[in-house]
Amino acid sequence: MKLQFLGATKTVTGSKYLVSGGGAKILVDCGLFQGYKQLRLRNWQHLPIAPSSLDAVLLTHAHLDHSGYLPLLIKQGFSGKVYCTEATYDLCKILLPDSGHLQEEDAAYANRHGFSKHAPALPLYTQQDAEHALKSFSPVAFDTRVSVAGGLGAVWRHAGHILGAATVAIDDGATILTFSGDLGRSNDILMMPPVPIEHTDYLVVESTYGNRVHSDRDPMVPLGYAIRDTANRGGVVVIPSFAVGRAQSLLYYLHLLKESRAIPAVLPVYLDSPMAKDATAIYHKHRKDHRLTEQQCHAMCHAAQIINSVEESKALLQKRVPMVIIAASGMATGGRVLHHLKAFASNPRNTVIFVGHQAGGTRGASMVAGADTVKIHGELVPVRAQVLEIDNLSAHADSNEMLSWLAHFKMPPKKLFITHGEPEAAEALRARISQDLGWPCQVPEYGDVAEMGEEGKGVDDD
């Protein structure tokens, strides 16, 4: 087999890996680039391989940095199957059309207000493109080898992280190449820990938190304190949240905080994300794939008042009473949360809480770093609200948890490739694995090619 890195190299976005072998060409993950402009511009560039020449796409999970390029790939000529777990398919049925819809909305807003450099501003793809793409999906069961194309087969195993997330092991009958996808945590409040793996010949592993160790402090403590403190001064708490995974964790934590009286039981909580509402219902459908009982899942589903319409969302902007608003997106790159930041970020009584990784170049990263202003819809918005980051709410394994998962291998992989991390995080994980485990590993560049079975050649970027 041959492996080419077409995304998630020294960044946490745009996951795409081209695997060639067994007479087939398959893409593992098909994600959007986010964050820095030079990364986002890659979404508009053609892949170095014709989409029509691909035989299949394998998804590790539904997040847009792993699945969000699919509608464009199919629009450009891909006609094969998209393999993923049942829950990933269910989540993609809401994530992808919503992504297309938001891109259409953002383009229309830019055209109405004239702040785009393009005339007219266009969406990368439309809601209709995304809905058409869903016809190519072919759901698979966990722990069952599936023949995907040519002589290549694959097995999906639970990875934690979010509902349906999986590691994917591809084999050609002789060699196994495994992709970690995004690995979850051992003590996640919703998801089971990632299933240990004992053997692979080659491993591609994420490094989102490769240079960090999450605090062992119960995240309910800082979350509860921040909400309580903000409410006491008459402020509003805005929580930018990923609609899938993080929103559900937050809802359950808020239920527990109210149940324990750590925050006022009467404090209004709003979930301003129809997509997060639909995703929460999918968690209820796939209860066997996470920790919550039926009763706990019911409590999570009813922990907030759901905001459905645009009119209801706009009405929240006029409220000046203590409340908690959870809205997508988690890195403040788009969606309804931008309107809430425009309305509430300039008031020092309010608090903005980030509860997940903020990729470089995103508004979330800027705000966490202490930016005085952020640009939203062509306007500079002052940031005077308190900005907090609670990183141990993350659904990504930290450096210690990554090493613990790797320790289950009975023998080292012939080579380990470290991706899906900012440069410092990826290099830190590489150094730690080399030092603690003595495994051969490297951090590939965008476009690099690796030949399985030719360890001495390393990665070639010709």
C-alpha positions in Angstrom: 0.0 0.0 0.0 1.0 3.6 -0.5 -0.2 6.5 1.7 -0.4 10.2 0.7 -1.2 13.0 3.2 -3.7 15.4 1.8 -4.8 17.1 5.0 -4.5 17.4 8.7 -0.7 17.8 8.4 0.5 20.3 11.1 -3.1 21.4 11.5 -6.2 19.9 13.1 -8.4 20.4 10.1 -8.9 19.0 6.6 -8.3 15.3 7.3 -7.8 13.5 4.0 -5.5 10.4 3.4 -5.1 8.8 0.1 -4.5 5.0 0.3 -3.5 3.1 -2.9 -3.1 -0.6 -3.0 -4.8 -3.9 -4.0 -5.7 -2.3 -7.3 -7.8 0.4 -5.6 -7.6 4.0 -4.5 -9.5 5.1 -1.4 -9.7 8.2 0.7 -9.8 8.0 4.4 -11.7 10.9 5.7 -12.8 13.8 3.5 -12.7 16.9 5.7 -12.9 20.7 5.3 -10.0 22.9 6.2 -10.8 25.5 8.8 -8.9 28.3 10.5 -6.1 30.2 8.8 -7.0 31.7 5.4 -4.2 29.8 3.6 -5.8 26.6 4.9 -9.3 27.5 4.0 -8.2 28.4 0.5 -7.3 24.7 0.0 -11.0 23.9 0.1 -11.3 25.7 -3.2 -8.3 24.0 -4.8 -8.6 20.7 -6.7 -7.2 17.6 -5.1 -4.0 16.2 -6.6 -6.1 13.2 -7.7 -9.2 13.2 -9.8 -12.3 12.4 -7.6 -13.6 10.2 -10.4 -10.6 7.9 -10.0 -11.3 7.1 -6.3 -13.0 3.8 -5.5 -14.3 4.5 -2.0 -14.2 6.9 0.9 -13.9 5.7 4.5 -14.9 8.0 7.3 -13.6 7.8 10.9 -16.4 10.1 12.2 -18.9 12.8 11.3 -17.2 16.1 12.3 -16.9 18.4 9.4 -13.1 18.5 9.5 -13.3 14.8 8.6 -16.5 14.7 6.5 -17.3 18.2 5.3 -15.6 18.1 1.9 -17.7 15.1 0.7 -20.4 17.1 -1.1 -17.8 18.8 -3.2 -15.9 15.6 -3.9 -19.1 14.0 -5.2 -20.0 17.2 -7.1 -16.5 16.9 -8.8 -17.1 13.4 -10.0 -16.6 10.8 -7.2 -19.2 8.0 -7.7 -18.1 5.3 -5.3 -19.4 4.4 -1.8 -18.8 6.3 1.4 -18.3 3.8 4.2 -18.9 4.7 7.9 -20.6 3.5 11.0 -24.4 3.7 11.4 -24.2 6.6 13.9 -21.8 8.5 11.7 -24.2 8.2 8.9 -27.1 9.5 11.0 -25.0 12.4 12.2 -23.8 13.2 8.6 -27.5 13.4 7.6 -27.8 16.5 9.7 -24.2 17.9 9.6 -23.6 18.0 5.8 -26.9 19.6 4.8 -26.5 22.1 7.6 -23.0 22.9 6.4 -24.3 23.5 2.9 -27.1 25.7 4.3 -24.8 27.8 6.4 -22.4 28.3 3.5 -25.4 29.5 1.4 -26.5 31.8 4.3 -23.0 33.2 4.8 -22.6 33.9 1.1 -26.1 35.6 0.9 -25.3 37.7 4.0 -22.0 38.8 2.5 -23.7 39.7 -0.8 -26.4 41.7 1.0 -23.9 43.7 3.1 -21.2 43.9 0.5 -18.2 42.9 2.7 -17.0 40.0 0.5 -14.0 40.6 -1.8 -15.9 38.4 -4.3 -18.8 39.5 -6.4 -20.9 37.6 -5.9 -19.7 35.5 -2.9 -20.5 31.9 -3.5 -20.9 28.9 -1.2 -18.4 26.0 -1.5 -21.4 23.8 -1.9 -25.1 24.0 -1.3 -27.6 22.2 0.9 -28.8 20.4 -2.2 -25.3 19.2 -3.0 -25.0 17.8 0.5 -28.3 16.0 0.4 -27.3 14.4 -2.9 -24.0 13.3 -1.3 -25.9 11.3 1.4 -27.1 8.9 -1.3 -23.5 7.5 -1.6 -23.3 6.4 2.0 -23.1 2.7 3.0 -23.2 2.2 6.7 -21.1 -0.6 8.3 -21.1 -2.4 11.7 -18.3 -2.0 14.2 -15.8 -4.9 14.5 -16.7 -6.5 11.1 -14.3 -6.6 8.2 -15.8 -5.0 5.1 -14.4 -5.5 1.5 -14.3 -1.8 0.4 -12.5 -1.9 -3.0 -10.2 -4.1 -5.0 -8.2 -6.1 -2.6 -8.6 -3.7 0.3 -10.7 -4.4 3.4 -11.4 -2.4 6.5 -12.5 -2.7 10.1 -14.1 0.0 12.2 -13.6 -0.1 16.0 -14.9 2.3 18.7 -12.7 5.3 19.2 -14.8 7.2 21.8 -14.7 11.0 20.9 -18.2 11.3 19.6 -21.1 9.0 18.7 -20.1 6.6 15.8 -16.4 7.6 16.0 -14.0 4.8 15.0 -10.5 3.8 14.3 -10.2 2.4 10.8 -7.8 -0.5 10.0 -7.2 -1.1 6.3 -5.5 -4.3 5.1 -4.5 -5.7 1.7 -4.3 -9.3 3.0 -0.7 -8.8 4.1 -0.2 -5.4 5.6 -2.4 -3.5 8.1 -2.5 0.3 8.1 -4.6 1.8 10.9 -6.0 5.4 11.3 -6.8 6.5 14.8 -9.3 9.1 13.7 -9.9 11.4 16.7 -9.4 9.4 19.9 -11.7 9.9 22.8 -10.9 10.0 26.5 -10.9 7.2 29.1 -13.3 9.1 31.5 -15.6 11.0 29.1 -18.9 11.7 30.6 -20.8 10.4 27.5 -18.6 8.2 25.4 -16.9 4.9 26.2 -13.1 4.9 26.1 -11.4 4.0 22.7 -11.1 0.3 22.1 -7.4 -0.9 22.6 -5.6 -2.2 19.5 -2.9 -4.9 19.8 -1.4 -4.9 16.3 -0.9 -2.9 13.2 2.0 -2.6 10.8 1.6 1.2 10.3 -0.3 3.7 12.3 -1.6 7.2 11.6 -2.4 8.9 14.9 -3.9 12.3 15.9 -2.1 14.8 18.1 -4.6 17.5 18.9 -3.4 17.6 22.5 0.0 16.1 21.9 1.7 18.7 24.0 -0.9 19.0 26.7 -2.3 17.1 29.6 -5.9 17.9 30.6 -6.5 19.0 34.1 -7.9 16.3 36.4 -10.2 18.8 38.0 -13.9 18.0 37.5 -14.9 20.3 34.7 -18.3 20.9 36.4 -16.4 23.0 39.0 -15.1 25.8 36.7 -18.2 25.6 34.5 -20.5 25.9 37.5 -18.4 28.8 39.0 -18.3 30.7 35.8 -22.1 30.4 35.2 -22.9 31.3 38.8 -20.5 34.2 38.9 -21.9 35.6 35.6 -25.5 35.2 36.7 -24.8 37.0 40.0 -23.5 40.1 38.1 -26.5 40.0 35.8 -24.6 38.7 32.8 -25.1 36.3 29.9 -23.0 33.2 29.3 -22.3 32.4 25.7 -20.8 29.0 25.0 -19.7 28.3 21.4 -20.0 24.6 21.0 -19.6 21.9 18.4 -23.1 20.7 17.7 -22.2 17.1 17.8 -20.6 15.7 20.9 -19.7 18.9 22.9 -23.3 20.2 22.9 -24.6 17.0 24.3 -21.8 16.9 27.0 -22.7 20.4 28.0 -26.4 19.7 28.3 -25.8 16.8 30.6 -23.3 18.8 32.7 -25.9 21.6 33.0 -28.5 19.1 34.1 -26.1 17.9 36.8 -25.3 21.4 37.9 -28.9 22.3 38.3 -29.7 19.0 40.0 -27.0 19.6 42.5 -28.0 23.3 43.0 -24.5 24.4 41.9 -26.3 26.8 39.5 -29.8 28.2 40.0 -32.5 25.7 38.9 -34.5 28.5 37.3 -31.6 29.9 35.3 -32.7 29.9 31.6 -30.6 27.7 29.3 -31.0 27.9 25.6 -29.7 25.6 22.9 -29.6 27.8 19.8 -28.7 25.1 17.3 -31.4 23.0 15.4 -28.5 20.8 14.4 -27.4 20.2 18.0 -31.1 19.4 18.8 -31.2 16.8 16.1 -27.8 15.4 17.1 -29.0 15.0 20.7 -32.0 12.9 19.5 -29.5 10.7 17.6 -27.6 10.1 20.9 -30.9 8.8 22.3 -31.3 6.5 19.3 -27.8 5.0 19.7 -27.8 4.5 23.4 -25.9 1.3 23.2 -22.9 3.3 21.9 -22.5 5.6 24.9 -22.5 5.6 28.7 -25.9 7.3 29.5 -28.9 5.3 30.6 -32.3 6.0 29.1 -33.3 8.2 32.0 -30.0 10.1 31.9 -30.4 10.5 28.1 -33.9 11.9 28.7 -32.5 14.4 31.2 -29.8 15.5 28.7 -32.4 16.0 26.0 -34.5 18.3 28.2 -31.7 20.3 29.9 -32.3 23.4 27.7 -35.0 25.2 25.8 -34.6 24.6 22.1 -34.4 27.6 19.8 -35.5 26.5 16.4 -36.4 29.5 14.2 -34.3 32.5 13.2 -36.9 34.7 14.8 -36.5 33.0 18.2 -32.7 33.3 17.9 -32.9 37.0 17.2 -35.2 37.4 20.2 -32.4 36.1 22.4 -30.2 39.0 21.3 -32.7 41.4 22.9 -32.8 39.7 26.3 -30.7 41.3 29.0 -31.3 38.9 31.8 -29.0 36.2 33.2 -29.1 33.1 30.9 -26.9 30.5 29.2 -26.8 30.3 25.5 -25.2 27.3 23.8 -24.7 27.8 20.0 -22.7 26.4 17.2 -20.0 26.6 16.0 -17.4 25.5 18.6 -14.5 27.6 17.1 -16.8 30.6 16.3 -16.2 30.2 12.6 -19.8 30.5 11.6 -23.4 29.8 12.5 -25.7 31.5 15.0 -23.0 31.9 17.7 -21.5 34.8 15.7 -24.7 36.8 16.2 -24.6 36.2 20.0 -20.9 37.2 20.1 -21.8 40.4 18.3 -24.5 41.1 20.8 -22.8 40.0 24.0 -19.0 40.0 23.7 -18.7 43.8 24.2 -20.3 43.8 27.7 -18.0 43.1 30.6 -20.8 41.6 32.6 -21.0 38.7 30.2 -18.8 35.6 29.8 -17.8 33.6 26.8 -16.7 30.1 27.5 -14.8 28.0 25.0 -15.0 24.3 25.7 -13.0 22.6 22.9 -9.8 22.9 20.9 -9.5 26.2 19.0 -7.6 25.8 15.7 -5.1 28.5 14.8 -6.6 31.3 12.7 -10.2 30.9 14.1 -12.1 33.6 16.1 -12.1 31.2 19.0 -8.3 31.0 19.1 -8.0 34.8 18.8 -10.4 35.3 21.7 -8.8 32.7 23.9 -5.4 34.4 23.2 -6.8 37.7 24.5 -7.8 39.6 21.4 -9.3 43.0 22.0 -11.5 42.7 18.9 -12.7 40.1 16.5 -14.0 40.5 13.0 -17.6 39.2 12.5 -19.5 39.8 9.3 -17.1 42.5 8.2 -17.3 44.4 11.5 -14.8 44.7 14.3 -16.5 43.7 17.5 -14.9 44.7 20.8 -14.2 41.9 23.3 -14.8 43.1 26.8 -16.7 40.1 28.2 -14.7 37.6 30.3 -13.3 34.9 28.0 -12.6 31.5 29.6 -11.4 28.2 28.2 -12.2 24.9 29.9 -10.0 22.5 28.0 -10.7 19.3 30.0 -14.2 19.3 28.5 -12.5 18.3 25.3 -13.4 15.0 23.7 -9.8 14.5 22.5 -7.3 12.3 24.4 -4.4 14.2 25.8 -0.8 13.3 25.7 -0.9 10.9 28.6 -4.1 9.2 27.3 -2.6 8.8 23.9 0.5 7.0 25.4 -1.8 4.8 27.4 -3.7 3.8 24.3 -0.5 3.1 22.4 0.8 1.0 25.3 -1.8 -1.8 24.4 0.1 -2.7 21.2 1.9 -6.0 21.7 4.7 -4.9 19.3 5.6 -1.5 17.8 4.2 -0.5 14.4 6.9 -0.4 11.7 6.3 3.3 11.5 3.9 5.8 13.1 2.8 9.0 11.4 1.6 11.9 13.6 -1.1 14.1 12.1 -4.1 16.2 13.1 -2.2 18.6 15.4 -0.7 22.0 15.3 3.1 21.9 14.7 4.1 22.2 18.4 1.6 19.5 19.5 2.5 17.1 16.7 6.3 17.5 17.4 5.8 17.1 21.1 3.9 13.9 20.7 6.6 12.6 18.2 9.3 13.4 20.7 7.5 11.7 23.6 6.7 8.5 21.6 10.3 8.3 20.4 11.7 8.8 23.9 9.2 6.8 26.0 8.4 4.0 23.6 11.3 4.1 21.2 9.0 3.8 18.2 10.0 5.1 14.8 7.7 8.0 14.1 7.5 11.2 12.1 5.4 14.3 11.4 4.5 14.3 7.6 4.1 17.4 5.5 1.2 18.2 3.2 1.4 16.1 0.1 4.0 13.7 1.4 3.9 10.0 0.3 4.8 7.0 2.3 5.4 3.5 0.9 4.3 0.7 3.2 7.1 -1.8 3.5 9.8 0.6 2.6 10.7 1.9 6.1 14.2 2.9 5.1 12.8 5.4 2.6 10.7 7.3 5.1 8.3 9.9 3.7 8.9 11.2 0.2 7.5 14.5 -0.9 8.5 14.4 -4.6 
